[in-house]
Amino acid sequence: MSRLSDVIFSIVALATFIPFEAVSLPLTKLVISLGLFNSYLGIIFALLVFYLPTGALLMSIFIVVFPKQVIDAARADGAGNWVLFNKIVMPLMMPGMISTFIFVLIETWNNFFIPLVLIETPSMKTATLAAMDYIGGYGILYNQVFAASFVISLLPLLIFIFLGRYFIRGLLVLGGGTKG
């Protein structure tokens, strides 16, 4: 079983490094065959297919540094699986989960290519695609591009501000410090 899990982990790890441009044609065909083309659900599906391996890889890094002694101590105290998961594992893994969430959110928010390929209707443009409207055929309206970029960056910035302490805790866990 360990060999199979190593192979699956290796495939997931490799999938994080495949650029979207390399798999855009098969993924677009899959989205079309599912009837999700030109819909927000299609974009969400494509982003999940593309960023789920990244999230799994990041979480596997946090799981490796999880202190096993804590689980052993809780088992010795008589904690069951449900108590162990809810009271010990989830609170200790929260910084890693939030760090992964922030990273994947920023990556998906800044993704330009996936919505460009999967959306045709102008009214359905994502924020990154809408910013492209300020780049004309004869020049760039710099003041409007900068204003649009500022507005687009507000949501990830606010999320990072409110959840930044968990992000830092997650980085500390990766660095070997388990204090939060």
TABEL-V563744 format. One line per field, one symbol per residue. ss: DSSP state (H for helix, E for strand, C for the rest). burial: # if it has 24 or more other C-alpha atoms within 12 Angstrom, else .. A space follows every 10 residues. Layout:
# TABEL-V563744
ss: ???
burial: ???
This chain:
# TABEL-V563744
ss: CHHHHHHHHH HHHHHCCCCH HHHHHHHHHH HHHCCCCCCH HHHHHHHHHH HHHHHHHHHH HHHHCCCHHH HHHHHHCCCC HHHHHHHHHH HHHHHHHHHH HHHHHHHHHC CCHHHHHHCC CHHHCCHHHH HHHHECCCCE CHHHHHHHHH HHHHHHHHHH HHHHHHHHHH HHHHCCCCCC
burial: .......... .##......# ...#..##.. #.....###. .######.## #########. ###.##.... #......... .......##. .######### #########. #########. ....###### ##........ ........#. .....#...# ..#..##### #.##...#..
